[in-house]
């Protein structure tokens, strides 16, 4: 009787051992699936992380800009960034309780800079184009703007219509609304690093004309400026400025609320008057 029991036990042990060996592959797959689910969950958690909290925790708001008066620029001999956008960003940074730092970027790489977290916002008179609004979480519009043609003042009478521009060579900022306007109107152009560079091209005579923001034109060309022999003529587009944040970021909503507060308490208007853009302000409500 004992021999039969021992034999039965041994047989059962062998069956269990074989079952254990046979189940090793499914267990590995289950482990892989579990690991994959963990990675997916971690990725999902990372994507849903609050950008506002991220910025508060690191103690700084990194603002991506180009040299673009009257939005973000430096006065001669100064290392401090000033301008309507720069001052407004500092007001928001103050409420966030963080330092505001400005980083010059290649405008054509602004979306990549955001996604890499080398900057937290693009705040530089950015036109709310389809490409921008599809690639970023954007704030509400806060300024009205237009893209205008800049030519030497002594030739302005010759260039008052879109048709009159067809044979001109243009300088435009790469990745800008000005470049889009040049494409849409089938104009011949060369892409430059910044809008300021395009004005240098026209002033030097290496380009016939440029396309820049109307607000920049008001601050950078004409009587009392460094480009007093330049003027603007044809208005190619009308548009609006907004601030760009990472896709899915909660920072855009936070800035929208700040805009309402700063508009209603008069801060936004005061800053706008300081830089001569008060007529372009968009009501925040």
One Martini backbone bead per residue (centre of mass of N, CA, C, O) as a GRO file, in nm:
protein
  285
    1UNK     BB    1   0.059   0.061  -0.022
    2UNK     BB    2   0.297   0.257   0.005
    3UNK     BB    3   0.401   0.222  -0.285
    4UNK     BB    4   0.153   0.342  -0.421
    5UNK     BB    5   0.166   0.621  -0.291
    6UNK     BB    6   0.450   0.695  -0.385
    7UNK     BB    7   0.391   0.665  -0.685
    8UNK     BB    8   0.171   0.879  -0.699
    9UNK     BB    9   0.342   1.116  -0.599
   10UNK     BB   10   0.557   1.103  -0.823
   11UNK     BB   11   0.362   1.145  -1.059
   12UNK     BB   12   0.252   1.418  -0.967
   13UNK     BB   13   0.524   1.565  -0.966
   14UNK     BB   14   0.582   1.533  -1.269
   15UNK     BB   15   0.335   1.686  -1.372
   16UNK     BB   16   0.401   1.954  -1.229
   17UNK     BB   17   0.677   1.998  -1.357
   18UNK     BB   18   0.574   2.001  -1.651
   19UNK     BB   19   0.376   2.234  -1.612
   20UNK     BB   20   0.590   2.439  -1.526
   21UNK     BB   21   0.752   2.433  -1.792
   22UNK     BB   22   0.511   2.500  -1.990
   23UNK     BB   23   0.451   2.800  -1.834
   24UNK     BB   24   0.699   2.988  -1.886
   25UNK     BB   25   0.613   3.156  -2.140
   26UNK     BB   26   0.348   3.284  -2.040
   27UNK     BB   27   0.483   3.433  -1.803
   28UNK     BB   28   0.661   3.614  -1.975
   29UNK     BB   29   0.430   3.756  -2.122
   30UNK     BB   30   0.297   3.870  -1.870
   31UNK     BB   31   0.539   4.034  -1.784
   32UNK     BB   32   0.554   4.209  -2.040
   33UNK     BB   33   0.271   4.325  -2.019
   34UNK     BB   34   0.310   4.452  -1.744
   35UNK     BB   35   0.545   4.636  -1.832
   36UNK     BB   36   0.393   4.785  -2.056
   37UNK     BB   37   0.175   4.901  -1.869
   38UNK     BB   38   0.370   5.062  -1.694
   39UNK     BB   39   0.481   5.245  -1.917
   40UNK     BB   40   0.210   5.362  -2.005
   41UNK     BB   41   0.139   5.483  -1.729
   42UNK     BB   42   0.388   5.663  -1.705
   43UNK     BB   43   0.340   5.821  -1.964
   44UNK     BB   44   0.061   5.928  -1.884
   45UNK     BB   45   0.155   6.074  -1.629
   46UNK     BB   46   0.356   6.264  -1.769
   47UNK     BB   47   0.145   6.401  -1.967
   48UNK     BB   48  -0.039   6.493  -1.699
   49UNK     BB   49   0.144   6.687  -1.600
   50UNK     BB   50   0.185   6.976  -1.440
   51UNK     BB   51   0.325   7.265  -1.555
   52UNK     BB   52   0.285   7.452  -1.318
   53UNK     BB   53   0.427   7.269  -1.111
   54UNK     BB   54   0.695   7.238  -1.259
   55UNK     BB   55   0.768   7.543  -1.246
   56UNK     BB   56   0.748   7.582  -0.941
   57UNK     BB   57   0.959   7.362  -0.860
   58UNK     BB   58   1.203   7.502  -1.031
   59UNK     BB   59   1.165   7.836  -1.021
   60UNK     BB   60   1.099   7.870  -1.347
   61UNK     BB   61   1.048   8.074  -1.646
   62UNK     BB   62   1.098   7.983  -1.978
   63UNK     BB   63   1.153   8.219  -2.241
   64UNK     BB   64   1.090   8.226  -2.578
   65UNK     BB   65   1.291   8.428  -2.807
   66UNK     BB   66   1.334   8.729  -2.990
   67UNK     BB   67   1.446   9.008  -3.151
   68UNK     BB   68   1.141   9.212  -3.081
   69UNK     BB   69   1.027   9.498  -3.147
   70UNK     BB   70   0.815   9.567  -2.864
   71UNK     BB   71   0.837   9.278  -2.712
   72UNK     BB   72   1.161   9.179  -2.741
   73UNK     BB   73   1.436   9.365  -2.595
   74UNK     BB   74   1.735   9.570  -2.618
   75UNK     BB   75   1.909   9.815  -2.508
   76UNK     BB   76   2.164   9.996  -2.544
   77UNK     BB   77   2.394   9.852  -2.313
   78UNK     BB   78   2.193   9.617  -2.240
   79UNK     BB   79   2.087   9.293  -2.072
   80UNK     BB   80   1.785   9.365  -2.070
   81UNK     BB   81   1.471   9.249  -2.110
   82UNK     BB   82   1.223   9.408  -2.302
   83UNK     BB   83   0.875   9.471  -2.325
   84UNK     BB   84   0.565   9.369  -2.347
   85UNK     BB   85   0.616   9.063  -2.309
   86UNK     BB   86   0.831   9.073  -2.086
   87UNK     BB   87   0.658   9.225  -1.873
   88UNK     BB   88   0.420   9.024  -1.872
   89UNK     BB   89   0.579   8.772  -1.787
   90UNK     BB   90   0.667   8.885  -1.511
   91UNK     BB   91   0.382   8.902  -1.391
   92UNK     BB   92   0.329   8.598  -1.404
   93UNK     BB   93   0.579   8.508  -1.242
   94UNK     BB   94   0.497   8.645  -0.981
   95UNK     BB   95   0.238   8.464  -0.935
   96UNK     BB   96   0.409   8.193  -0.946
   97UNK     BB   97   0.691   8.238  -0.788
   98UNK     BB   98   0.908   8.305  -1.024
   99UNK     BB   99   1.152   8.310  -1.241
  100UNK     BB  100   1.242   8.501  -1.533
  101UNK     BB  101   1.363   8.360  -1.840
  102UNK     BB  102   1.557   8.443  -2.132
  103UNK     BB  103   1.557   8.278  -2.462
  104UNK     BB  104   1.715   8.249  -2.748
  105UNK     BB  105   1.571   8.150  -3.061
  106UNK     BB  106   1.488   7.955  -3.318
  107UNK     BB  107   1.194   8.006  -3.467
  108UNK     BB  108   1.183   7.730  -3.633
  109UNK     BB  109   1.225   7.567  -3.325
  110UNK     BB  110   0.996   7.619  -3.108
  111UNK     BB  111   0.858   7.339  -3.073
  112UNK     BB  112   1.110   7.178  -2.995
  113UNK     BB  113   1.183   7.345  -2.744
  114UNK     BB  114   0.931   7.276  -2.587
  115UNK     BB  115   0.942   6.959  -2.595
  116UNK     BB  116   1.242   6.966  -2.455
  117UNK     BB  117   1.237   7.186  -2.215
  118UNK     BB  118   1.414   7.455  -2.278
  119UNK     BB  119   1.124   7.565  -2.269
  120UNK     BB  120   0.789   7.688  -2.167
  121UNK     BB  121   0.760   7.939  -2.369
  122UNK     BB  122   0.610   8.134  -2.632
  123UNK     BB  123   0.694   8.498  -2.603
  124UNK     BB  124   0.686   8.676  -2.929
  125UNK     BB  125   0.471   8.767  -3.116
  126UNK     BB  126   0.268   8.521  -3.181
  127UNK     BB  127   0.110   8.383  -3.433
  128UNK     BB  128  -0.213   8.227  -3.480
  129UNK     BB  129  -0.165   7.970  -3.643
  130UNK     BB  130  -0.232   7.658  -3.743
  131UNK     BB  131   0.039   7.534  -3.663
  132UNK     BB  132   0.045   7.642  -3.373
  133UNK     BB  133  -0.240   7.534  -3.266
  134UNK     BB  134  -0.160   7.226  -3.328
  135UNK     BB  135   0.134   7.227  -3.152
  136UNK     BB  136  -0.010   7.397  -2.922
  137UNK     BB  137  -0.082   7.554  -2.625
  138UNK     BB  138  -0.297   7.830  -2.637
  139UNK     BB  139  -0.381   8.131  -2.593
  140UNK     BB  140  -0.535   8.395  -2.597
  141UNK     BB  141  -0.574   8.672  -2.746
  142UNK     BB  142  -0.392   9.009  -2.693
  143UNK     BB  143  -0.315   9.094  -3.000
  144UNK     BB  144  -0.310   9.285  -3.274
  145UNK     BB  145  -0.222   9.224  -3.626
  146UNK     BB  146   0.023   9.245  -3.904
  147UNK     BB  147   0.141   9.208  -4.237
  148UNK     BB  148   0.412   9.400  -4.375
  149UNK     BB  149   0.557   9.606  -4.612
  150UNK     BB  150   0.904   9.684  -4.658
  151UNK     BB  151   1.043   9.996  -4.777
  152UNK     BB  152   1.173  10.240  -4.925
  153UNK     BB  153   1.049  10.555  -4.904
  154UNK     BB  154   1.130  10.645  -5.211
  155UNK     BB  155   0.940  10.370  -5.317
  156UNK     BB  156   0.645  10.347  -5.206
  157UNK     BB  157   0.462  10.437  -5.453
  158UNK     BB  158   0.523  10.157  -5.617
  159UNK     BB  159   0.406   9.986  -5.338
  160UNK     BB  160   0.045   9.941  -5.304
  161UNK     BB  161   0.034   9.644  -5.419
  162UNK     BB  162   0.057   9.314  -5.477
  163UNK     BB  163   0.131   9.328  -5.782
  164UNK     BB  164   0.387   9.523  -5.732
  165UNK     BB  165   0.568   9.276  -5.582
  166UNK     BB  166   0.655   9.035  -5.778
  167UNK     BB  167   0.974   9.146  -5.849
  168UNK     BB  168   1.064   9.116  -5.565
  169UNK     BB  169   1.298   9.093  -5.301
  170UNK     BB  170   1.274   8.907  -5.002
  171UNK     BB  171   1.278   8.937  -4.643
  172UNK     BB  172   1.241   8.674  -4.396
  173UNK     BB  173   1.130   8.500  -4.132
  174UNK     BB  174   1.175   8.201  -4.021
  175UNK     BB  175   0.861   8.066  -3.939
  176UNK     BB  176   0.676   8.298  -4.011
  177UNK     BB  177   0.412   8.495  -4.107
  178UNK     BB  178   0.579   8.627  -4.332
  179UNK     BB  179   0.642   8.368  -4.487
  180UNK     BB  180   0.348   8.288  -4.539
  181UNK     BB  181   0.276   8.545  -4.701
  182UNK     BB  182   0.480   8.493  -4.929
  183UNK     BB  183   0.363   8.224  -5.021
  184UNK     BB  184   0.063   8.312  -5.073
  185UNK     BB  185   0.188   8.549  -5.287
  186UNK     BB  186   0.431   8.450  -5.459
  187UNK     BB  187   0.709   8.536  -5.334
  188UNK     BB  188   1.034   8.636  -5.333
  189UNK     BB  189   1.257   8.467  -5.092
  190UNK     BB  190   1.451   8.506  -4.786
  191UNK     BB  191   1.557   8.342  -4.508
  192UNK     BB  192   1.582   8.450  -4.174
  193UNK     BB  193   1.642   8.470  -3.834
  194UNK     BB  194   1.514   8.771  -3.828
  195UNK     BB  195   1.346   9.066  -3.851
  196UNK     BB  196   1.590   9.250  -3.813
  197UNK     BB  197   1.749   9.131  -4.055
  198UNK     BB  198   1.552   9.224  -4.279
  199UNK     BB  199   1.607   9.529  -4.241
  200UNK     BB  200   1.906   9.521  -4.311
  201UNK     BB  201   1.869   9.427  -4.603
  202UNK     BB  202   1.709   9.675  -4.703
  203UNK     BB  203   1.907   9.896  -4.612
  204UNK     BB  204   2.151   9.762  -4.791
  205UNK     BB  205   2.008   9.638  -5.071
  206UNK     BB  206   1.985   9.304  -5.075
  207UNK     BB  207   1.682   9.383  -5.048
  208UNK     BB  208   1.379   9.523  -5.142
  209UNK     BB  209   1.216   9.364  -4.909
  210UNK     BB  210   0.986   9.316  -4.632
  211UNK     BB  211   0.824   9.106  -4.375
  212UNK     BB  212   0.637   9.235  -4.100
  213UNK     BB  213   0.527   9.345  -3.818
  214UNK     BB  214   0.343   9.613  -3.739
  215UNK     BB  215   0.451   9.660  -3.451
  216UNK     BB  216   0.747   9.667  -3.539
  217UNK     BB  217   0.727   9.897  -3.741
  218UNK     BB  218   0.643  10.114  -3.528
  219UNK     BB  219   0.937  10.079  -3.372
  220UNK     BB  220   1.173  10.047  -3.627
  221UNK     BB  221   1.043  10.254  -3.834
  222UNK     BB  222   1.123  10.565  -3.918
  223UNK     BB  223   1.094  10.826  -3.744
  224UNK     BB  224   1.339  10.796  -3.483
  225UNK     BB  225   1.502  10.563  -3.612
  226UNK     BB  226   1.735  10.342  -3.756
  227UNK     BB  227   1.497  10.332  -4.004
  228UNK     BB  228   1.414  10.624  -4.154
  229UNK     BB  229   1.414  10.505  -4.475
  230UNK     BB  230   1.168  10.338  -4.385
  231UNK     BB  231   0.858  10.170  -4.488
  232UNK     BB  232   0.509  10.094  -4.497
  233UNK     BB  233   0.245   9.937  -4.686
  234UNK     BB  234   0.134   9.658  -4.739
  235UNK     BB  235  -0.137   9.461  -4.616
  236UNK     BB  236  -0.152   9.110  -4.606
  237UNK     BB  237  -0.248   9.074  -4.298
  238UNK     BB  238  -0.449   8.950  -4.034
  239UNK     BB  239  -0.394   8.920  -3.670
  240UNK     BB  240  -0.289   8.723  -3.376
  241UNK     BB  241  -0.171   8.706  -3.050
  242UNK     BB  242   0.012   8.444  -2.867
  243UNK     BB  243   0.076   8.190  -2.633
  244UNK     BB  244   0.306   7.916  -2.610
  245UNK     BB  245   0.261   7.575  -2.522
  246UNK     BB  246   0.249   7.276  -2.441
  247UNK     BB  247   0.098   7.012  -2.529
  248UNK     BB  248  -0.149   6.987  -2.274
  249UNK     BB  249  -0.111   7.231  -2.111
  250UNK     BB  250  -0.203   7.428  -1.813
  251UNK     BB  251  -0.068   7.712  -1.868
  252UNK     BB  252  -0.264   7.853  -2.061
  253UNK     BB  253  -0.496   7.884  -1.856
  254UNK     BB  254  -0.337   8.046  -1.651
  255UNK     BB  255  -0.273   8.288  -1.840
  256UNK     BB  256  -0.563   8.366  -1.902
  257UNK     BB  257  -0.629   8.450  -1.611
  258UNK     BB  258  -0.410   8.666  -1.599
  259UNK     BB  259  -0.515   8.844  -1.826
  260UNK     BB  260  -0.777   8.924  -1.692
  261UNK     BB  261  -0.653   9.055  -1.443
  262UNK     BB  262  -0.452   9.257  -1.597
  263UNK     BB  263  -0.678   9.401  -1.750
  264UNK     BB  264  -0.874   9.487  -1.513
  265UNK     BB  265  -0.629   9.641  -1.340
  266UNK     BB  266  -0.439   9.787  -1.588
  267UNK     BB  267  -0.158   9.659  -1.651
  268UNK     BB  268  -0.169   9.603  -1.956
  269UNK     BB  269  -0.214   9.898  -2.044
  270UNK     BB  270   0.040  10.020  -1.922
  271UNK     BB  271   0.239   9.851  -2.087
  272UNK     BB  272   0.132   9.929  -2.367
  273UNK     BB  273   0.193  10.236  -2.341
  274UNK     BB  274   0.501  10.209  -2.304
  275UNK     BB  275   0.510  10.057  -2.619
  276UNK     BB  276   0.268  10.153  -2.822
  277UNK     BB  277   0.009   9.905  -2.810
  278UNK     BB  278  -0.286   9.987  -2.713
  279UNK     BB  279  -0.454   9.960  -2.992
  280UNK     BB  280  -0.402   9.626  -2.995
  281UNK     BB  281  -0.573   9.543  -2.776
  282UNK     BB  282  -0.732   9.266  -2.621
  283UNK     BB  283  -0.993   9.179  -2.466
  284UNK     BB  284  -1.031   9.042  -2.132
  285UNK     BB  285  -1.294   8.772  -2.024
   0.00000   0.00000   0.00000
